[in-house]
Amino acid sequence: MELLKGVDVSAFQNKVDWKRVQTAGVAFAVLKVIRKDLKPDKEFENNWQGCLESGVPIQGVYNYSYATTVQKAIGDAQAVLHILGSERHPMVWLDWEDPSLPKGRQAADIINAYGDVITAGGCDMGLYFGMAYYDANLRDIMELVRPQYRKGWTARYYNGYREMDINDSVNEKKRPDNFAGALYGWQYTSRGRIDGITGFVDLDLWYVDTETADAEPEIRAAYSLSDFIRESRDIWGVTDTASAAEILRKTVTVNTTKNKSHEIVTLLERYMQSLGYYTGHIEADRGGTPVFGNGMKKAVILYQTHAVGAHKRHRDGELTAGGATWAKLYGA
């Protein structure tokens, strides 16, 4: 993906003019979702709506953690999901840097418990931390953190506390390289300046597009279920008169690791986009290989919730061979 430059914001930035921010060159935003008292950040809803209306992709929300026990972590994660509601599934970043937080295995247990609740709610989870804090407190426990939660967003202010404009170049040779996991983002200054935001704001570089399924789509294509069924018949190698049950027997499991570039993914992207659930790119339209990524996972979770009517534990963002999600698509 193209390297993205963006901002992370909270109520500290007061009212943000997202249209001016987008015009100034911001490619994404990460939004504070919850306060210490577990109420929504005072500007969260305004920021969420502002991003949607201005076309600024939301690469996640963050929760500054005060969780010193597993039970507290579970409650905090549930509160985040309550604020997000059933139709918003952004990446959730657990901001792990407060001096009160425990160390060692207890920290890993808390992180894992928080992640388990967040992912059960249909969101992915990663960790935010400062580079020095990571070296002192997290590096030694990363092997105890579940692999799916080893996604990092790290702060390193290589320019100290000198002001930086959003259009200033960033010395990528100073990018942190100490994280034992997938580095998604680098917060490179806390004293950023950008039109549309009064005062300083954090500026970030982003390396992994989480393809939020909650921003407005670039183009919502007119693509019906009948289009999907008709075009998919060739992929499954069935005749025009094949029954839904016959097609269902041909289906395969598709998720973020298995058959993620199967040719059926392009058709799934088109249909989920037409429903408003998928807002990422149709890779095939750009000459690329289809990828069933986080955006499609979130889109399928929304489809399983609203179209399939699946029980919460079955809203997994996966199309299992011969399963209920395929059956709903084909009317079997």
C-alpha positions as CSV (number, residue, x, y, z in Angstrom):
1,M,0.0,0.0,0.0
2,E,1.0,3.6,-0.4
3,L,2.5,5.1,2.8
4,L,-0.2,7.1,4.6
5,K,0.3,10.2,6.7
6,G,-2.4,11.1,9.2
7,V,-3.4,12.2,12.7
8,D,-4.8,10.8,15.9
9,V,-7.2,13.0,17.8
10,S,-9.3,13.3,21.0
11,A,-11.4,15.9,22.7
12,F,-8.1,17.7,23.5
13,Q,-8.1,19.0,19.9
14,N,-11.6,20.4,20.5
15,K,-13.7,20.8,17.3
16,V,-11.9,19.6,14.2
17,D,-12.8,20.9,10.8
18,W,-12.4,17.6,9.0
19,K,-13.0,19.0,5.5
20,R,-10.1,21.4,5.9
21,V,-8.0,18.6,7.5
22,Q,-8.7,16.4,4.5
23,T,-7.8,19.2,2.0
24,A,-4.6,19.8,3.9
25,G,-3.4,16.3,3.1
26,V,-4.4,14.0,5.9
27,A,-4.9,10.5,4.6
28,F,-6.4,8.9,7.7
29,A,-7.3,9.4,11.4
30,V,-7.3,7.4,14.6
31,L,-9.9,8.6,17.1
32,K,-10.0,8.4,20.9
33,V,-13.1,6.4,21.7
34,I,-13.4,6.3,25.5
35,R,-12.5,8.3,28.6
36,K,-11.1,7.1,32.0
37,D,-14.7,7.1,33.4
38,L,-15.7,4.8,30.5
39,K,-17.9,7.4,28.9
40,P,-17.3,8.3,25.2
41,D,-14.6,10.8,24.4
42,K,-16.5,14.1,24.2
43,E,-15.6,14.6,20.5
44,F,-15.7,10.9,19.4
45,E,-19.0,11.0,17.7
46,N,-18.3,14.4,16.1
47,N,-14.9,13.1,14.9
48,W,-16.4,9.9,13.6
49,Q,-19.1,11.7,11.6
50,G,-16.6,14.3,10.4
51,C,-14.3,11.7,9.0
52,L,-17.2,10.0,7.2
53,E,-18.5,13.2,5.7
54,S,-15.0,14.5,4.6
55,G,-13.8,11.1,3.3
56,V,-11.0,10.7,5.8
57,P,-10.5,7.0,6.4
58,I,-10.6,5.9,10.0
59,Q,-7.7,3.6,10.7
60,G,-8.9,2.8,14.2
61,V,-9.9,4.0,17.6
62,Y,-7.9,4.1,20.8
63,N,-8.5,3.4,24.5
64,Y,-5.9,4.7,27.0
65,S,-5.7,1.8,29.4
66,Y,-5.9,2.0,33.2
67,A,-6.7,-1.8,33.5
68,T,-4.7,-3.3,36.3
69,T,-6.7,-6.5,36.4
70,V,-8.1,-8.9,33.9
71,Q,-11.6,-8.1,35.1
72,K,-11.1,-4.4,34.6
73,A,-9.7,-5.1,31.1
74,I,-12.8,-7.1,30.2
75,G,-15.1,-4.3,31.5
76,D,-13.2,-1.7,29.6
77,A,-13.3,-3.7,26.3
78,Q,-17.1,-4.2,26.7
79,A,-17.5,-0.5,27.3
80,V,-15.6,0.3,24.0
81,L,-17.8,-2.2,22.1
82,H,-20.9,-0.6,23.6
83,I,-19.9,2.9,22.4
84,L,-19.1,1.5,18.9
85,G,-22.4,-0.3,18.7
86,S,-23.2,-3.2,16.4
87,E,-22.4,-1.6,13.1
88,R,-19.0,-0.1,13.6
89,H,-16.0,-2.4,13.6
90,P,-12.8,-0.4,13.5
91,M,-9.4,-1.5,14.7
92,V,-9.2,-0.9,18.4
93,W,-5.8,0.2,19.8
94,L,-5.1,-0.5,23.5
95,D,-2.9,2.5,24.6
96,W,-0.6,0.8,27.0
97,E,1.7,3.3,28.7
98,D,0.2,4.5,32.0
99,P,2.6,4.2,35.0
100,S,0.0,2.4,37.0
101,L,-0.1,-0.6,34.7
102,P,1.3,-4.0,35.9
103,K,4.4,-5.6,34.4
104,G,5.3,-9.1,33.3
105,R,2.9,-11.9,32.8
106,Q,0.1,-10.1,34.5
107,A,0.3,-7.4,31.8
108,A,0.2,-10.1,29.1
109,D,-2.9,-11.7,30.7
110,I,-4.7,-8.3,30.8
111,I,-3.8,-7.5,27.1
112,N,-5.0,-11.0,26.0
113,A,-8.2,-10.7,28.0
114,Y,-8.9,-7.3,26.5
115,G,-8.2,-8.5,23.0
116,D,-10.4,-11.6,23.4
117,V,-13.4,-9.4,24.1
118,I,-12.7,-6.9,21.4
119,T,-12.2,-9.6,18.7
120,A,-15.3,-11.4,19.9
121,G,-17.1,-8.1,19.2
122,G,-16.0,-8.1,15.6
123,C,-13.0,-5.7,15.8
124,D,-9.3,-6.3,15.5
125,M,-7.0,-5.2,18.3
126,G,-3.5,-3.9,18.6
127,L,-1.2,-2.1,21.0
128,Y,0.0,1.5,21.2
129,F,3.1,2.3,23.2
130,G,6.2,4.5,23.3
131,M,9.4,3.0,22.0
132,A,11.2,3.4,25.4
133,Y,8.2,2.1,27.3
134,Y,8.2,-1.0,25.1
135,D,11.8,-1.7,25.6
136,A,11.5,-1.4,29.4
137,N,8.2,-3.1,30.0
138,L,6.7,-5.0,27.0
139,R,9.6,-6.5,25.0
140,D,10.1,-9.3,27.5
141,I,6.4,-10.3,27.5
142,M,5.5,-10.2,23.8
143,E,5.9,-14.0,23.5
144,L,3.1,-14.2,26.1
145,V,0.8,-11.9,24.1
146,R,-1.3,-13.9,21.7
147,P,0.1,-13.6,18.1
148,Q,-3.1,-12.0,16.8
149,Y,-2.6,-9.0,19.2
150,R,1.0,-8.4,18.3
151,K,0.1,-5.4,16.1
152,G,2.0,-2.3,17.1
153,W,1.5,1.5,16.8
154,T,4.5,3.1,18.4
155,A,5.5,6.6,19.4
156,R,9.0,7.9,18.8
157,Y,9.5,11.7,18.5
158,Y,12.8,11.7,16.7
159,N,12.6,15.5,16.2
160,G,12.1,16.0,19.9
161,Y,9.4,18.6,20.6
162,R,10.0,20.8,17.6
163,E,6.9,21.7,15.6
164,M,6.3,19.8,12.4
165,D,3.8,20.6,9.6
166,I,1.8,17.7,8.1
167,N,3.6,18.4,4.8
168,D,7.1,18.2,6.3
169,S,9.1,15.2,5.2
170,V,9.8,12.5,7.8
171,N,13.1,10.8,8.2
172,E,12.1,7.2,7.9
173,K,15.6,6.1,8.9
174,K,14.4,7.0,12.4
175,R,11.4,4.6,12.3
176,P,11.3,2.4,15.3
177,D,12.4,-1.2,14.6
178,N,12.3,-2.7,18.0
179,F,8.8,-4.1,18.0
180,A,8.5,-8.0,17.9
181,G,5.3,-8.0,15.7
182,A,3.7,-6.2,12.8
183,L,4.3,-2.5,12.9
184,Y,1.1,-0.7,11.7
185,G,1.9,2.9,12.6
186,W,4.5,5.3,13.8
187,Q,3.5,8.4,15.8
188,Y,6.5,10.6,14.9
189,T,5.6,13.8,16.6
190,S,3.1,15.2,19.2
191,R,3.6,18.8,18.0
192,G,2.1,18.6,14.6
193,R,0.4,21.5,12.9
194,I,-2.4,21.2,10.3
195,D,-5.1,23.4,8.9
196,G,-8.4,22.6,10.5
197,I,-7.0,21.7,13.9
198,T,-6.3,24.4,16.5
199,G,-3.2,23.8,18.4
200,F,-0.9,20.8,18.3
201,V,-1.9,17.4,17.1
202,D,-0.1,14.0,16.9
203,L,1.1,13.1,13.4
204,D,1.5,9.5,12.3
205,L,2.8,7.4,9.4
206,W,0.8,4.3,8.6
207,Y,2.1,1.1,7.1
208,V,-0.8,-1.3,7.1
209,D,-4.2,-0.2,5.8
210,T,-6.9,-1.6,8.1
211,E,-9.5,-0.9,5.5
212,T,-12.2,0.3,7.9
213,A,-15.6,-0.9,6.8
214,D,-17.3,2.2,8.3
215,A,-16.2,5.1,6.1
216,E,-18.2,6.2,3.1
217,P,-17.3,4.1,0.0
218,E,-15.5,5.8,-2.9
219,I,-18.1,4.5,-5.3
220,R,-21.0,2.3,-4.3
221,A,-21.4,0.2,-7.4
222,A,-24.8,-0.9,-8.6
223,Y,-24.2,-4.7,-8.2
224,S,-27.1,-6.9,-7.2
225,L,-27.3,-10.3,-5.6
226,S,-28.5,-11.7,-8.9
227,D,-25.3,-10.3,-10.5
228,F,-23.2,-12.0,-7.9
229,I,-24.9,-15.4,-8.3
230,R,-24.8,-15.2,-12.1
231,E,-21.1,-14.3,-12.3
232,S,-20.1,-16.7,-9.6
233,R,-21.5,-19.7,-11.5
234,D,-18.5,-19.8,-13.8
235,I,-16.1,-19.7,-10.9
236,W,-17.8,-22.7,-9.3
237,G,-18.0,-24.5,-12.6
238,V,-21.8,-25.0,-12.5
239,T,-24.4,-24.6,-15.2
240,D,-26.9,-21.7,-15.5
241,T,-29.6,-24.0,-14.2
242,A,-27.7,-25.4,-11.2
243,S,-29.7,-25.3,-8.0
244,A,-28.6,-23.3,-4.9
245,A,-27.8,-26.6,-3.2
246,E,-25.5,-27.6,-6.0
247,I,-23.6,-24.3,-5.9
248,L,-23.4,-24.5,-2.1
249,R,-21.5,-27.9,-2.4
250,K,-18.9,-26.2,-4.5
251,T,-18.1,-23.3,-2.1
252,V,-14.8,-23.1,-0.2
253,T,-13.8,-21.5,3.0
254,V,-12.7,-17.9,2.5
255,N,-11.1,-15.8,5.3
256,T,-8.1,-13.5,5.9
257,T,-5.7,-16.5,5.7
258,K,-7.5,-19.2,3.6
259,N,-8.4,-18.6,-0.1
260,K,-8.0,-14.9,0.6
261,S,-7.1,-14.3,-3.1
262,H,-9.6,-16.7,-4.6
263,E,-11.3,-15.2,-7.6
264,I,-14.6,-15.3,-5.8
265,V,-13.3,-12.5,-3.5
266,T,-13.7,-9.9,-6.2
267,L,-17.4,-10.7,-6.6
268,L,-17.8,-10.7,-2.8
269,E,-16.2,-7.3,-2.7
270,R,-18.5,-6.0,-5.3
271,Y,-21.6,-7.3,-3.5
272,M,-20.6,-6.2,0.0
273,Q,-19.7,-2.8,-1.5
274,S,-23.1,-2.5,-3.0
275,L,-24.7,-3.1,0.4
276,G,-22.5,-0.4,1.9
277,Y,-20.6,-2.9,4.1
278,Y,-17.3,-2.8,2.2
279,T,-15.5,0.5,1.5
280,G,-12.0,-0.7,0.4
281,H,-10.8,-1.0,-3.1
282,I,-11.8,-3.6,-5.7
283,E,-8.3,-4.7,-6.5
284,A,-9.2,-6.4,-9.8
285,D,-10.4,-3.0,-11.1
286,R,-6.9,-1.6,-10.5
287,G,-5.2,-4.6,-12.2
288,G,-4.3,-6.2,-8.9
289,T,-5.0,-9.5,-7.1
290,P,-8.0,-9.6,-4.9
291,V,-7.3,-9.7,-1.1
292,F,-9.8,-10.7,1.5
293,G,-8.4,-8.4,4.2
294,N,-9.6,-6.8,7.4
295,G,-12.1,-4.6,5.4
296,M,-13.8,-7.6,3.9
297,K,-13.8,-9.4,7.3
298,K,-15.6,-6.5,8.8
299,A,-18.0,-6.3,5.9
300,V,-18.9,-10.0,6.2
301,I,-19.4,-9.6,10.0
302,L,-22.0,-6.9,9.1
303,Y,-23.6,-9.1,6.6
304,Q,-23.7,-12.0,9.0
305,T,-25.3,-9.7,11.6
306,H,-27.9,-8.0,9.4
307,A,-28.6,-10.4,6.6
308,V,-27.8,-13.9,8.0
309,G,-29.1,-13.1,11.5
310,A,-26.2,-15.1,12.9
311,H,-25.7,-15.6,16.6
312,K,-23.0,-13.3,18.0
313,R,-20.5,-16.2,18.4
314,H,-20.9,-17.0,14.7
315,R,-20.3,-13.5,13.4
316,D,-16.7,-14.3,12.6
317,G,-16.2,-12.6,9.2
318,E,-15.5,-15.9,7.5
319,L,-17.3,-17.7,4.7
320,T,-17.1,-21.4,5.7
321,A,-17.4,-23.9,2.9
322,G,-21.1,-24.9,2.7
323,G,-21.9,-22.7,5.7
324,A,-24.7,-20.4,6.6
325,T,-23.2,-17.3,5.0
326,W,-22.8,-18.9,1.6
327,A,-26.3,-20.4,2.0
328,K,-27.8,-17.0,2.6
329,L,-26.0,-15.6,-0.5
330,Y,-27.3,-18.4,-2.7
331,G,-30.7,-18.8,-1.1
332,A,-30.0,-22.4,-0.1
